[in-house]
Amino acid sequence: MLAQMHTELVARLEQLLPDAVRVLTSDDLGDLTEDRMPTPSVHLIYRGEQVLETRPDGYSARTASSWLVVAVVANQRRGSSNEAEASATELQDRIRPGLMGWRPQCANGPLVLATPPAPAMTSACFYLPTVFTVETIVHANH
């Protein structure tokens, strides 16, 4: 089920974003160093799952998975404005409303906006995160 959720989220992000913006997953990021990072890009990272409820017989459970969606742009300061922050915000302005309330086919409910970690900036990139959670029902195979 997580693989299907991952696939659906990547497809949705690709629909929401301009063609020039690459959607990268944990697999893509594994060996990638920041100096070779394609920008602008959006990173989709699975952050784990919380069990919300389990049936007493153990045959099904309701869970909430958490997904980190990070807009990444090259960090180029010009004058007093931070172009990188503005560019990342433009991406998140497409991502947030495009994912909020959207329901993947494999999910039990819609994506819900959650509290993200703080933005981060390095000499090379600016990172603007957003977090979504989504509930699913897991059933035993037997």
Helices and strands as residue ranges (DSSP letters): H 2-16, E 22-25, H 26-29, G 34-36, E 41-54, E 60-74, E 77-78, E 81-82, H 83-99, E 112-114, E 120-121, E 125-139
